[in-house]
Amino acid sequence: MNELSEFLKVNEITRRFGGLVAIDRVSFAVQQGEIFGLIGPNGAGKTTLFNIITGLLEPSSGSLSHDRQDITKLRPHQIAASGIARTFQNIRLFCNLSALENVAIARHVHTQAGVFSGVFGIARGEEVDTYDRAMELLELVGLADKADHQANSFAYGDQRRLEIARALALKPKLLLLDEPAAGMNPNEKAELSEFIRQIRDRLNLTILLIEHHVPLVMGLCDRIAVLNFGQLIALDAPEQVKNNPAVIEAYLGE
């Protein structure tokens, strides 16, 4: 992999919590346009690494770059503005707001007026554009017919789609998905896999995802990194990862 293809570069990242080393000198690079999987047992450090990439946690050592920009010391809102968005393992919607309002709020990061001005009706032209784009994203994820429904009325799978739409409202170049298939039935998982491919292609995204459903990861991802006890134990194409003895022992089983 050459330097120009390294859209996200994780370089010797370590994170300590007191005497516990949650991430231990992890390095990998994600290529532009790739769907890249991050897997491993519970407690392996996957979500901690996501939190570091998105600025919710600072690394104890190491560095991060995105699109050839050093993002190691950036705050979460700066990282979001630079083109990185994420979803969470536990869905974090504004449950008492409509689907359209949930997506529109995220869009305000890219407006001149900001949330305060939007709420009070200032910069109306920009506000109209914001809601138009929010509706387009709801159409993209198949929720346009529920735009005025409160988020807490949605079925679980639709809440996942709404959360992805809200992340897409940040206009990301890199989208991080934290267990997007959690709680879904087999049909929903198959639909989600195809949906992730579609948004990657239509929006020219690079996608990094954590997921415990191994068949989905193996069928969807171009490459996979495997963490165990905070250490990187494998980094390869799905077939090679699936047959890696260290991965079988630590995570997949015989």
C-alpha positions, 0 to 999 in steps of 0.5 A: 500500500502506498502513501497516497492510498492511506486515507486513514492511517492509525500509527502505533496508537496506544491507550492506557486507562491507569494500569490497563492497556486498552489499545497496544501500539496498533497500526493499520491504514484504510484505503480510500473507497474501501470497506474495512472491518474491525473485529475481535472478542468483547473487550478487545479495544474496538470501540475504544479505537473508534473513540480515539479516531473520532476524538472522544478519547485522546491516545496515550501515544501514537498518531492518526491521519485522515486524508493526509491531515494529522487529526491526533489532537483534534476535538470531536467537532473538528474531526466531524468537520474534517469529514469523519462521521460515526454511528454508535453501538447504542443508538443515540437518536433524539427520540422526541424529534422527528426523523427529519429533525434528527437529520437536519440537526446534524446538517447544521455543522456545515451551515453558516447559521449553525444550530442556534440561528436555525432554531430561531429562523435566521438564515432561512435560505440556508435552513430550507437547503438543510431540510431539503438535503435531510429529506434526500438522505431519508430517501436514500435510507428508505425512510422518506415516508416516515420523515415526520414520525418521531424517532422513538416510534421507529422499529429497531432496524429503521432506527439504525437506518436513521442513525446512518442518515444522520451520520451522512448529514455530516457529509463524511468522506470516512464513515465509521459504523459501530455494530450496525447489524446488532439486533437485526434478523438475518433478512435485515442483515442481508439488506444492511450489507447491500445498503452499506455497499450502495451508500459507499458507491453512491456517496464515494465513501470510505467505510470502517465498521465494527461488527460481530456478525462474522458472515456479514463482515466476511461477505462485505469487507475488502480487508479486516483487522482483528484485535485481541486484548488491544493488540492487532493479531491479523490484517488481511483479506477476509479469506485469509483472516478466516483461516488465520490460526491466531484469529481462530483461536482468539475469536472465530473458534474451530 
